[in-house]
Amino acid sequence: VLVVKSEHKLYLLKEGEVFATFHVVFGSNPEGHKQVRGDGRTPEGNYSLGYKNSNSRFYKSIHITYPDAKDRAGAAARGDDPGGDIMIHGQPNGKSWLAPLSQLINWTDGCIALTDSDMDIVWEAIQGRTPIEIRP
């Protein structure tokens, strides 16, 4: 999975080739790498997609392995909490009708949000641990 924040795009790749592209939105303060809980930023860098949660507050979610050891060390050096629970997810449960508006603004706490129908496609494509690169 490749996410390019400046393009508001999530790309699904297989053997280095893009096979699907989706419009996404991010945290309310999208520029820069997530550093501290509550900063409204979406992490940048190389992580993995871990567990899937079909019972989250949002329409399906897939966990991103932020913070990694480097993120935790940087936060500790600053005396901060790096935050966590960063996910790829759909719309808030029961509010998929808001997607035409909510997908126009960055509204998450640092997650990557898609429409529910796009989330269904991403959900099916992700099997087991999957690398994700998040670029500025």
C-alpha positions, 0 to 999 in steps of 0.5 A: 500500500502506498499513500501520498498525502499531498495527492490525497491518494491511497494506491494498492499495488501488486508486484510494484504495479498499481491496481487500484487508487482511492481518494483519502483524507487525513488528520486535521493537521496533515502536514508533517509526520505525527509526533505526539498524541493529539497533534492531528497529524498522520504518520509518514514513513514505512509501517505495516498493516496489522489487524483488521477490526470489523467492529470499530467506531468506523466502518471497518478499520485496519491498524497501522503499526505506528508508533514504531521504535524510532517514533517512540524513541523520538517522543521519549526524548521530547518527553511526549506520548507519540499517540497510536491507534492509527488506522485506515478506516471508512466513515463513522458508523451509520454516517456513510451518507456524509462521505460526499462532504467528509471526504473533502476535508481532513477530519480524522485524529491522524487516521486515513479515511475512505468512503465505505465502498472504497474501504470494502475494496481495501479490506478485501485486498489486505491479507495478513501483514502488508507493508504501507508507505506513507509519503508527504 
